[in-house]
Amino acid sequence: MSFWSEPANVAPNSLPSTNPYGNYTVVDTVPKEILHMVDSHWYQFPPMNPLWYSLVGFWMVIMGLLSVFGNFVVLWVFMTTKSLRSPANTLVVNLALSDFLMMFTMFPPMVISCYWQTWTLGAFFCEIYAFLGSLFGCVSIWTMVFITADRYNVIVKGVAGDPLSSKDASLRIVFTWIVSFAWCLPPFFGWNRYVPEGNMTACGTDYLSGDMFSNSYLYIYSIWVYIFPLLYIIYSYTFIVKAVANHEKQMREQAKKMGVKSLRSDEAQKTSAECRLAKVALMTVTLWFMAWTPYFVINYGGMLNKSMVTPLFSIWGSVFAKANAVYNPIVYAISHPKYRAALEKKLPFLACATEGKDNISESVSTNEKAESA
């Protein structure tokens, strides 16, 4: 059997006769041991076209391999290159670790489910799968928040801001893991629950129960992992853009007064490096929200308007969210000069060639500059 074969046979333990609606539905291939976790909402939908399972399975194989390999390379390069061992880059390593663990633990189960066209790994592993997805997603977004906070501190506050120390970076990383872990435990103890999604190839939080107590978890959790971080990042980058624009304006005015085309002082070079790193962070954060917005829409759609949530609609959350784990190593490989230089030295066949060699001194990280000042 392969992704391109005819539809998979019904799982051995499935019970089509348990369908209270009398028609063959997407639920009828579900093994009996997890039927108690499936919301009655899904019984009204016919099975998805087998082609969708093949396409999603193929997509997950490609994304999974790229993400595991790409993030492993990021971890290896950052941790074995002395010049990259700065407090700010510790946050980058934490982000790569979270992305690596997400796809390493989650893409194989989803590929297996696409092969069988239903979840066949049991009720307990369904809950563990959903827990891990929530945990690593939360860690990623709060690591992004702290990366943004560091950029704000350097570019907006400048010399008035306190440079990020190794201790501060470590505390922030510990905070992201402990708090994320704590937030993802309640569904195991009755505040919401982890259940199969409508396409039956993945598991997530229960947004269809209609119970206010259960929904309250999703409302509060969405504020913690989506709404507040989004507003904070928009706020921070608004002032970052203003600060950069004001600095560029001042540099142009000063160059005009001096009768030169541009100013290439050390300060200008430093600012250029800071702005480059800010663009990397902004791009990564933007891609993260593009990846997780479908889950946000699906969860709120299920709570506020169930009719809009179909098995096919629910599949996009998994597809976009897991693709996010591929973006970060690509972004840093292309946009981080010191990382690119180290990658070219360690793995030349993966290095991204650019026109002209970057002046490595321009890419010195925030804390390395603060320490050398």
C-alpha positions as CSV (number, residue, x, y, z in Angstrom):
1,M,0.0,0.0,0.0
2,S,1.3,3.5,-0.8
3,F,0.1,7.1,-0.8
4,W,-0.9,6.7,-4.4
5,S,-2.9,3.5,-4.0
6,E,-6.6,3.0,-3.8
7,P,-8.4,4.0,-0.5
8,A,-7.2,2.1,2.5
9,N,-9.4,-0.6,3.9
10,V,-11.4,0.1,6.9
11,A,-9.3,-0.3,10.0
12,P,-9.7,-3.8,11.6
13,N,-11.3,-2.4,14.8
14,S,-13.6,0.1,13.2
15,L,-17.3,-0.1,13.8
16,P,-19.3,1.4,10.9
17,S,-22.5,0.2,12.6
18,T,-21.9,2.6,15.5
19,N,-22.8,5.6,13.3
20,P,-26.0,7.0,14.8
21,Y,-26.8,8.8,11.5
22,G,-27.0,5.7,9.4
23,N,-24.7,6.9,6.6
24,Y,-21.0,6.0,5.9
25,T,-19.0,8.9,7.3
26,V,-15.4,10.0,8.1
27,V,-15.8,8.5,11.6
28,D,-16.6,4.9,10.4
29,T,-12.9,4.0,9.9
30,V,-12.0,5.1,13.4
31,P,-10.8,2.3,15.7
32,K,-13.4,1.5,18.4
33,E,-11.0,2.4,21.3
34,I,-11.1,6.1,20.4
35,L,-14.7,6.4,19.3
36,H,-15.5,7.9,22.7
37,M,-13.2,10.8,21.9
38,V,-14.8,11.7,18.6
39,D,-17.4,14.5,18.7
40,S,-20.8,13.8,17.2
41,H,-20.3,16.8,14.9
42,W,-18.1,14.7,12.6
43,Y,-20.7,12.0,12.0
44,Q,-22.5,14.2,9.4
45,F,-19.6,14.3,7.0
46,P,-18.8,11.7,4.3
47,P,-15.2,10.3,4.1
48,M,-12.7,12.7,2.5
49,N,-11.4,12.0,-0.9
50,P,-8.5,9.6,-0.6
51,L,-6.4,12.0,-2.7
52,W,-6.3,14.4,0.2
53,Y,-4.7,11.8,2.5
54,S,-2.1,11.1,-0.2
55,L,-1.3,14.8,-0.7
56,V,-1.1,15.5,3.0
57,G,1.0,12.4,3.7
58,F,3.4,13.3,0.9
59,W,3.6,16.9,2.1
60,M,4.3,15.8,5.7
61,V,7.1,13.5,4.6
62,I,8.8,16.3,2.7
63,M,8.2,18.9,5.4
64,G,9.2,16.5,8.2
65,L,12.5,15.5,6.6
66,L,13.4,19.1,5.7
67,S,12.5,20.4,9.2
68,V,14.4,17.6,11.2
69,F,17.5,18.0,9.0
70,G,17.4,21.8,8.8
71,N,16.9,22.4,12.5
72,F,19.5,19.8,13.4
73,V,22.0,21.7,11.2
74,V,21.0,25.0,12.9
75,L,21.5,23.5,16.3
76,W,24.8,21.9,15.4
77,V,26.3,25.0,13.7
78,F,25.2,27.4,16.5
79,M,26.5,25.1,19.2
80,T,29.8,24.3,17.6
81,T,30.7,27.8,16.4
82,K,32.3,29.9,19.2
83,S,31.5,33.2,17.5
84,L,27.8,32.4,17.5
85,R,27.6,31.6,21.2
86,S,26.0,34.8,22.4
87,P,23.0,35.2,24.7
88,A,20.8,36.5,21.9
89,N,21.7,33.5,19.8
90,T,20.8,31.2,22.7
91,L,17.2,32.1,22.0
92,V,17.7,31.1,18.3
93,V,19.0,27.7,19.5
94,N,15.9,27.3,21.7
95,L,13.7,28.1,18.7
96,A,15.5,25.5,16.6
97,L,15.3,22.9,19.3
98,S,11.5,23.4,19.7
99,D,11.0,23.2,15.9
100,F,13.2,20.1,15.7
101,L,11.3,18.3,18.5
102,M,7.9,19.3,17.0
103,M,8.6,17.6,13.7
104,F,10.7,14.7,15.0
105,T,7.8,13.6,17.3
106,M,4.8,14.6,15.2
107,F,5.4,14.1,11.5
108,P,5.8,10.3,11.7
109,P,2.4,9.7,13.4
110,M,0.6,11.9,11.0
111,V,2.2,10.2,8.0
112,I,1.1,6.8,9.5
113,S,-2.4,8.2,9.9
114,C,-2.5,9.4,6.3
115,Y,-1.4,6.0,5.2
116,W,-4.3,4.3,7.0
117,Q,-6.6,7.3,6.4
118,T,-7.6,7.4,10.1
119,W,-5.9,7.6,13.5
120,T,-4.7,4.1,14.4
121,L,-2.3,4.8,17.3
122,G,-4.7,4.7,20.2
123,A,-6.4,7.1,22.6
124,F,-3.4,7.7,24.9
125,F,-1.0,8.5,22.1
126,C,-3.6,10.8,20.5
127,E,-3.6,12.8,23.7
128,I,0.3,12.8,23.9
129,Y,0.4,13.9,20.2
130,A,-1.9,16.8,20.8
131,F,0.0,17.7,24.0
132,L,3.4,17.8,22.3
133,G,2.0,19.9,19.4
134,S,0.6,22.4,21.9
135,L,3.8,22.4,24.0
136,F,6.2,23.0,21.2
137,G,4.0,25.6,19.6
138,C,3.8,27.6,22.8
139,V,7.5,27.4,23.3
140,S,8.2,28.6,19.8
141,I,5.9,31.6,20.0
142,W,7.3,32.8,23.4
143,T,10.8,32.3,22.1
144,M,9.8,34.6,19.3
145,V,8.4,37.1,21.8
146,F,11.8,37.2,23.6
147,I,13.7,37.5,20.4
148,T,11.5,40.5,19.5
149,A,12.0,42.0,23.0
150,D,15.8,41.8,22.5
151,R,15.5,43.5,19.1
152,Y,13.4,46.2,20.7
153,N,15.9,46.7,23.5
154,V,18.8,47.1,21.1
155,I,17.3,49.2,18.3
156,V,14.7,51.3,20.2
157,K,16.4,51.8,23.6
158,G,20.0,51.6,22.2
159,V,22.7,52.5,24.7
160,A,20.0,53.1,27.3
161,G,18.9,49.5,27.3
162,D,20.6,46.8,29.3
163,P,22.3,44.2,27.1
164,L,20.9,40.7,27.3
165,S,23.1,38.6,29.6
166,S,23.6,34.8,29.5
167,K,21.7,34.5,32.7
168,D,18.8,36.6,31.4
169,A,18.6,34.4,28.2
170,S,18.7,31.2,30.2
171,L,15.9,32.4,32.6
172,R,13.7,33.3,29.6
173,I,14.3,29.9,28.0
174,V,13.4,28.1,31.3
175,F,10.3,30.4,31.6
176,T,9.1,29.4,28.1
177,W,9.4,25.7,28.8
178,I,8.0,25.6,32.3
179,V,5.0,27.9,31.7
180,S,4.2,26.2,28.3
181,F,4.3,22.8,30.0
182,A,2.0,24.0,32.7
183,W,-0.5,25.5,30.2
184,C,-0.6,22.2,28.2
185,L,-1.4,20.0,31.2
186,P,-5.1,21.1,32.0
187,P,-6.7,19.1,29.2
188,F,-5.4,15.9,30.9
189,F,-7.3,16.8,34.0
190,G,-10.7,17.9,32.7
191,W,-10.2,21.5,31.6
192,N,-10.9,20.9,27.9
193,R,-9.5,17.7,26.4
194,Y,-7.3,16.3,23.6
195,V,-9.3,14.6,20.8
196,P,-9.0,13.5,17.2
197,E,-9.5,16.3,14.6
198,G,-12.1,16.1,12.0
199,N,-9.8,14.6,9.3
200,M,-8.9,11.8,11.8
201,T,-5.2,12.0,10.9
202,A,-4.2,14.2,13.9
203,C,-5.3,15.2,17.3
204,G,-5.8,18.6,19.1
205,T,-7.8,20.5,21.6
206,D,-11.6,20.0,21.8
207,Y,-13.3,23.1,20.3
208,L,-16.7,21.4,19.6
209,S,-18.0,20.4,23.0
210,G,-20.1,23.6,23.4
211,D,-19.3,23.5,27.1
212,M,-18.4,27.0,28.5
213,F,-16.0,25.6,31.0
214,S,-14.2,23.6,28.3
215,N,-14.2,26.6,25.9
216,S,-12.8,28.9,28.6
217,Y,-9.5,27.0,28.4
218,L,-9.3,27.8,24.7
219,Y,-10.2,31.4,25.1
220,I,-7.6,32.0,27.8
221,Y,-5.0,29.9,26.1
222,S,-5.5,31.7,22.8
223,I,-4.8,35.0,24.6
224,W,-1.6,33.6,26.0
225,V,-0.2,32.0,22.9
226,Y,-1.7,34.1,20.1
227,I,-3.5,37.3,20.8
228,F,-1.1,38.9,23.4
229,P,2.1,37.8,21.6
230,L,0.7,39.2,18.3
231,L,-0.2,42.5,19.9
232,Y,3.2,42.8,21.6
233,I,5.1,42.0,18.5
234,I,3.1,44.5,16.4
235,Y,3.7,47.1,19.1
236,S,7.5,46.4,19.3
237,Y,8.0,46.4,15.5
238,T,6.1,49.6,15.1
239,F,8.6,51.3,17.3
240,I,11.5,49.4,15.8
241,V,10.5,50.6,12.3
242,K,10.1,54.2,13.6
243,A,13.6,54.1,15.2
244,V,15.2,52.7,12.1
245,A,13.5,55.3,9.9
246,N,14.5,58.2,12.2
247,H,18.1,57.0,12.3
248,E,18.3,56.7,8.5
249,K,16.9,60.2,8.2
250,Q,19.4,61.6,10.5
251,M,22.3,59.8,8.7
252,R,21.1,61.2,5.4
253,E,20.9,64.7,6.8
254,Q,24.3,64.5,8.4
255,A,25.8,63.2,5.1
256,K,24.2,66.0,3.2
257,K,25.7,68.6,5.6
258,M,29.1,67.0,5.3
259,G,28.9,67.0,1.5
260,V,29.3,63.2,1.2
261,K,27.2,60.6,-0.4
262,S,26.9,58.4,2.8
263,L,28.4,57.8,6.2
264,R,30.1,54.5,6.7
265,S,31.2,54.9,10.3
266,D,31.3,52.0,12.7
267,E,28.0,53.2,14.2
268,A,26.4,53.0,10.8
269,Q,27.8,49.5,10.3
270,K,26.5,48.4,13.6
271,T,23.0,49.8,12.9
272,S,23.0,48.1,9.6
273,A,23.7,44.7,11.3
274,E,21.0,45.4,13.9
275,C,18.5,46.2,11.2
276,R,19.4,43.1,9.3
277,L,18.8,40.9,12.4
278,A,15.6,42.7,13.1
279,K,14.4,41.9,9.6
280,V,15.3,38.2,10.2
281,A,13.3,38.2,13.4
282,L,10.3,40.0,11.8
283,M,10.3,37.5,8.9
284,T,10.4,34.5,11.2
285,V,7.6,35.9,13.5
286,T,5.5,36.7,10.4
287,L,5.9,33.1,9.1
288,W,5.0,31.8,12.5
289,F,1.7,33.6,12.7
290,M,1.0,32.6,9.1
291,A,1.4,29.0,10.2
292,W,-0.6,29.1,13.4
293,T,-3.5,31.4,12.4
294,P,-5.4,28.5,10.7
295,Y,-5.5,26.7,14.1
296,F,-6.7,29.9,15.8
297,V,-9.5,30.3,13.1
298,I,-10.4,26.6,13.4
299,N,-10.7,26.7,17.2
300,Y,-12.8,29.8,17.3
301,G,-14.9,28.6,14.3
302,G,-15.6,25.4,16.2
303,M,-16.6,27.3,19.4
304,L,-18.7,30.0,17.7
305,N,-19.9,28.5,14.4
306,K,-19.6,24.8,14.1
307,S,-21.1,24.7,10.6
308,M,-18.0,26.2,9.1
309,V,-15.7,23.4,10.4
310,T,-15.5,20.4,8.1
311,P,-13.0,17.6,8.1
312,L,-11.2,19.2,5.1
313,F,-11.2,22.6,6.8
314,S,-9.7,21.1,10.0
315,I,-6.8,19.6,8.1
316,W,-5.2,23.0,7.3
317,G,-4.3,23.6,10.9
318,S,-1.9,20.7,11.0
319,V,-0.5,21.4,7.5
320,F,0.3,25.0,8.1
321,A,1.5,24.7,11.7
322,K,4.0,21.9,11.0
323,A,5.3,23.7,7.9
324,N,6.4,26.5,10.2
325,A,9.2,24.3,11.6
326,V,10.8,24.3,8.2
327,Y,10.9,28.1,7.8
328,N,13.3,29.1,10.6
329,P,16.4,27.2,9.4
330,I,15.9,28.5,5.9
331,V,15.5,32.1,7.1
332,Y,18.6,32.0,9.2
333,A,20.7,30.2,6.6
334,I,19.9,33.0,4.1
335,S,19.8,36.0,6.3
336,H,22.2,35.5,9.2
337,P,25.8,36.4,7.9
338,K,27.7,34.7,10.7
339,Y,25.6,31.6,10.5
340,R,26.0,31.5,6.7
341,A,29.8,31.9,7.1
342,A,29.9,29.1,9.6
343,L,27.7,26.9,7.5
344,E,29.9,27.5,4.4
345,K,32.9,26.4,6.4
346,K,31.3,23.3,8.0
347,L,28.9,22.2,5.3
348,P,29.9,24.0,2.0
349,F,27.3,22.1,-0.1
350,L,24.5,23.8,2.0
351,A,26.0,27.3,2.0
352,C,23.9,30.1,0.4
353,A,26.1,32.1,-2.0
354,T,25.5,35.8,-2.2
355,E,26.8,38.6,-4.4
356,G,29.9,39.8,-2.7
357,K,31.1,38.6,0.7
358,D,29.3,40.0,3.7
359,N,31.5,42.0,6.1
360,I,31.3,39.6,9.0
361,S,32.0,42.4,11.5
362,E,28.7,44.0,10.5
363,S,26.7,41.0,11.8
364,V,28.1,41.0,15.3
365,S,25.3,40.1,17.7
366,T,23.8,42.5,20.1
367,N,25.5,41.1,23.2
368,E,28.9,40.7,21.6
369,K,28.9,44.3,20.7
370,A,27.8,45.3,24.2
371,E,30.5,43.2,25.7
372,S,33.2,44.7,23.4
373,A,32.1,48.2,24.0
